[in-house]
């Protein structure tokens, strides 16, 4: 067991190499070349030993000029940030005042922090920048107002947007459609789709002109098409005609190569709708390294809400873009697979394929996960 006060560098280095989650919170390691410090299980690419330093507490690392890693969020995971409660109070303030002008300097003042430290702490604890959190909160209010207001203009101002042009600039890409189209249930939005035979069964990919909005597995094209139409009621759903649009063809090829183990990292544009919490969870899931898994509890801690295990599972269940948001990499704390909307056999196959592909790309390296 590692001692928090007197650290053994060799034991610490071994824990970092193994990405040992049991040591999270017991020490931190900093990478001098990147200027960040992390928890031992950070999924980022390992640094060279000569560039790594070990610390008993975040304050020690920050005294050396290091900042918390935005990928593994060491402060939020271990609850070590003294600003956590103040940041959460600001979040609650944003949620109840989303219709007001919310400036970074004013929010930082509420947290009694400088704008620089407020923004850095907010991102480490919440998983989003203050601006992203404000935008997401307003978007949620906009969605509710669009369903109940007399017209779009009233909904726009009720949600706290200063002008109609700004909401069309920002919400257009986040809603997956214009506000008026959303109000009408997705009418006039066109989603094209294609079915692909993948190594884990039939897969359907749907996309708008802004990005991928649907990736799911199933036993038949008819069942998958029904799921797509149910998710985007009112949209115009049609098959992609051949020859495929070059961009659409590129997205489909990337998915196929990823499932075949030829392209571990995916970075395709997404056009999806999400709540603030879902966005935080989904962003975190995308940070879990290829071929690795985390428990629902670890994900909850990673997004700064250790008690929200059930909510994390619910966010995973509402994921409509399999693989791109890798919810298959989340398992139970007991080591059991847990749920997966596309079947446990498929979840096991996806995890096994990723681990095999990772092992093949690292010959001679023992896989300890």
Secondary structure, DSSP 4 states (H G I P E B T S, - for coil): ---SSS--HHHHHHHHHHT-GGGBTTBEEEETTTTEEEETT--SPPPPGGGEEEESSHHHHHHTT-EE-TTT-HHHHHT--TTHHHHHHHHHHHHH-TTS---HHHHHHHTTS-HHHHHHHHHHHHSS-HHHHHHHHHHHHHHHHHHHSSSHHHHHHHTT-S-HHHHHHHHHHHHTS-HHHHHTTSTT-EEEEEEEEETTEEEEEEE-SSSEEEEEEES-HHHHHHHHHHHTTTSEEEEPPSSPPHHHHHHHHHHHHHHTTS-------B-----HHHHHHHHHHTTSPTT--EEHHHHHHHTT-TT-HHHHHHHHHT--BTTTS-GGGEE-TTS-----TT-HHHHHHHHHHHHHHHHHHSTT-----
